[in-house]
Amino acid sequence: MKLFNITVFTAALALTTGVALAEDAEPPEFEEADANSDKSIDANEYAKVTATGVKKTLDEIDVNKDGKISATEYEVILEAECE
């Protein structure tokens, strides 16, 4: 039982530390976030962006509602994080 408690505590500590680091990270540049280089960021790519602590949803950023984020739309994220 003692080993179980230590394991659970260690896992919880690792998770909370990881989240804290992610929230302190800066969002990646557009070219880095656009993993497949198709000049837009889809939902899967944006999930990695939100892991850095970005609070806005894809729907909030996707102004023209085409289901992906253009470089122009992505600037909103970078500007918001600088404030």
C-alpha positions, 0 to 999 in steps of 0.5 A: 500500500505504501508503494502505491501511495508513493507511485500515485503521489509521484504521478500526480506531481509529474502531471502537475509539473508538466501542466505548469510548464506547458502553461508558461510556454509561449505559443509556437510561431505559425510555421512551427504550429503548421506541422504539415506545411499546408499554410493552415492550422487544423484542429489536430495541429491547434490541439498542440498549440493549446497545450502551451496554455493558449486559452482561445478555442479554434472557433474563436480564432477561425474568423472565416469559419473554414475549420482551419486557422490561417497565418493572419488569424493566428496573429491574434494568438501571438498578439494576445499572448504578448499583452 
